[in-house]
Amino acid sequence: MLTNTLNWIRKIFRILIVVFFIYMVMAVFFQVLGRYFFNFKLDMASETATFAQIWMVLIAAGLALQKNMHVGVDVLINILPKKIQKIVILITSLCSMAFLLIALKGSFALINVGFDSTSPASGMPMWIPYLSVPLGLIYIMIELVILTYKKLFDIKI
């Protein structure tokens, strides 16, 4: 049940990444087309493309963590004995989780600010782009717990 739910969430996030990427490309394309060929500006396109990029990056960070694709220096860990490796993995994961929890707490304050402001070009309530931060952080935390578990119990990644 939990695995099916997680796979479903991952599938939705993969689709969202593609949708946000396509939107970004199209918005920037039409902005450039309008500016250089038709002499009009689409300020909203640039702004919403930036919001789409933020959503895309925060969601993709969790998917990259799922596949253990984040940059890391593992030279030291690889030369340590297995027991020490697991201790180092646990400590680094706990430190990462602590950082993510602190960032998550701050993101809720950011969303509260977003309820009182709108974006300049599109007039979009800023809580919508700001919502990407806690959702992305929660997803990264879920994938971090799963990855740490796999590394600690030598489950194939």
C-alpha positions as CSV (number, residue, x, y, z in Angstrom):
1,M,0.0,0.0,0.0
2,L,2.7,2.5,1.0
3,T,4.8,1.5,-2.0
4,N,1.9,2.0,-4.4
5,T,1.2,5.4,-2.9
6,L,4.8,6.4,-3.2
7,N,5.0,5.2,-6.8
8,W,1.8,7.2,-7.6
9,I,3.3,10.3,-6.0
10,R,6.5,9.9,-8.0
11,K,4.6,9.4,-11.2
12,I,2.6,12.6,-10.6
13,F,5.8,14.5,-9.8
14,R,7.4,13.2,-13.0
15,I,4.4,14.4,-15.0
16,L,4.5,17.8,-13.2
17,I,8.2,18.2,-14.0
18,V,7.5,17.7,-17.7
19,V,4.5,20.0,-17.7
20,F,6.5,22.8,-15.9
21,F,9.4,22.3,-18.3
22,I,7.2,22.5,-21.4
23,Y,5.5,25.6,-20.0
24,M,8.9,27.2,-19.2
25,V,10.2,26.6,-22.7
26,M,6.9,27.8,-24.4
27,A,6.6,30.9,-22.2
28,V,10.2,32.0,-22.8
29,F,9.9,31.2,-26.6
30,F,6.7,33.4,-26.9
31,Q,8.3,36.2,-24.9
32,V,11.4,36.2,-27.2
33,L,9.2,35.9,-30.2
34,G,7.0,38.8,-29.1
35,R,9.9,41.0,-28.1
36,Y,12.1,40.6,-31.2
37,F,9.6,40.0,-34.0
38,F,6.3,41.6,-33.0
39,N,7.6,44.4,-30.7
40,F,5.5,43.6,-27.6
41,K,6.4,42.4,-24.1
42,L,5.0,39.5,-22.2
43,D,6.2,40.3,-18.7
44,M,3.9,37.7,-17.3
45,A,5.6,35.0,-19.3
46,S,8.9,35.6,-17.8
47,E,7.5,35.7,-14.3
48,T,5.4,32.6,-14.6
49,A,8.3,30.7,-16.3
50,T,10.4,31.6,-13.2
51,F,7.7,30.2,-10.9
52,A,7.5,27.0,-13.1
53,Q,11.3,26.6,-12.8
54,I,11.2,26.9,-9.0
55,W,8.4,24.3,-8.8
56,M,10.3,22.0,-11.2
57,V,13.6,22.2,-9.4
58,L,12.2,21.5,-6.0
59,I,10.2,18.5,-7.2
60,A,13.1,17.2,-9.3
61,A,15.4,17.4,-6.3
62,G,13.4,14.7,-4.6
63,L,13.3,12.6,-7.6
64,A,17.1,12.9,-8.0
65,L,17.5,11.9,-4.3
66,Q,15.4,8.8,-5.0
67,K,18.0,7.7,-7.6
68,N,20.9,8.8,-5.3
69,M,21.9,11.3,-8.1
70,H,22.9,14.2,-5.9
71,V,26.5,15.2,-5.9
72,G,28.4,13.7,-3.0
73,V,31.9,12.9,-1.9
74,D,32.0,9.2,-1.1
75,V,35.7,8.6,-1.2
76,L,36.0,8.7,2.6
77,I,33.0,6.6,3.1
78,N,34.1,3.9,0.7
79,I,37.4,3.3,2.5
80,L,35.8,3.0,6.0
81,P,34.6,-0.3,7.5
82,K,30.9,-1.1,6.9
83,K,29.9,-0.3,10.5
84,I,31.5,3.1,10.4
85,Q,30.0,3.7,7.0
86,K,26.6,3.2,8.4
87,I,27.2,5.5,11.3
88,V,28.5,8.2,9.0
89,I,25.4,7.7,6.7
90,L,23.1,8.0,9.7
91,I,24.8,11.1,11.0
92,T,24.8,12.9,7.6
93,S,21.1,11.9,7.1
94,L,20.1,13.2,10.5
95,C,22.0,16.5,9.8
96,S,20.3,16.8,6.4
97,M,16.9,16.1,8.0
98,A,17.5,18.7,10.7
99,F,18.3,21.3,8.0
100,L,15.3,20.3,6.0
101,L,13.0,20.6,9.0
102,I,14.4,24.1,9.8
103,A,13.9,25.1,6.2
104,L,10.3,23.7,6.3
105,K,9.5,25.7,9.3
106,G,10.7,28.9,7.6
107,S,8.8,28.0,4.5
108,F,5.5,28.2,6.4
109,A,6.3,31.8,7.4
110,L,7.1,32.5,3.8
111,I,3.6,31.2,2.7
112,N,2.0,33.5,5.3
113,V,3.7,36.4,3.7
114,G,2.5,35.2,0.3
115,F,-1.1,35.5,1.4
116,D,-0.6,39.3,1.7
117,S,1.2,39.9,-1.6
118,T,0.8,39.3,-5.3
119,S,3.3,39.0,-8.1
120,P,3.9,42.2,-10.0
121,A,3.3,41.1,-13.6
122,S,0.7,38.4,-13.4
123,G,-1.1,39.4,-10.1
124,M,-0.9,35.8,-8.9
125,P,-1.1,35.4,-5.1
126,M,2.5,34.7,-4.0
127,W,1.5,31.8,-1.8
128,I,1.1,29.7,-4.9
129,P,4.8,29.9,-5.9
130,Y,5.9,29.9,-2.3
131,L,3.9,26.6,-1.8
132,S,6.6,24.9,-3.9
133,V,9.1,25.2,-1.0
134,P,7.3,23.2,1.7
135,L,6.0,20.6,-0.8
136,G,9.4,20.2,-2.3
137,L,11.1,19.9,1.1
138,I,8.5,17.4,2.4
139,Y,9.1,15.3,-0.7
140,I,12.9,15.5,-0.3
141,M,12.5,14.4,3.3
142,I,10.4,11.4,2.3
143,E,13.0,10.3,-0.3
144,L,15.9,11.0,2.2
145,V,14.3,8.6,4.7
146,I,13.8,5.9,2.1
147,L,17.4,6.3,0.7
148,T,18.9,6.3,4.2
149,Y,17.0,3.1,5.1
150,K,18.2,1.5,1.9
151,K,21.8,2.4,2.6
152,L,21.7,1.3,6.2
153,F,20.2,-2.0,5.4
154,D,22.1,-2.6,2.2
155,I,19.0,-2.7,0.0
156,K,19.7,-2.3,-3.7
157,I,19.2,1.3,-4.8
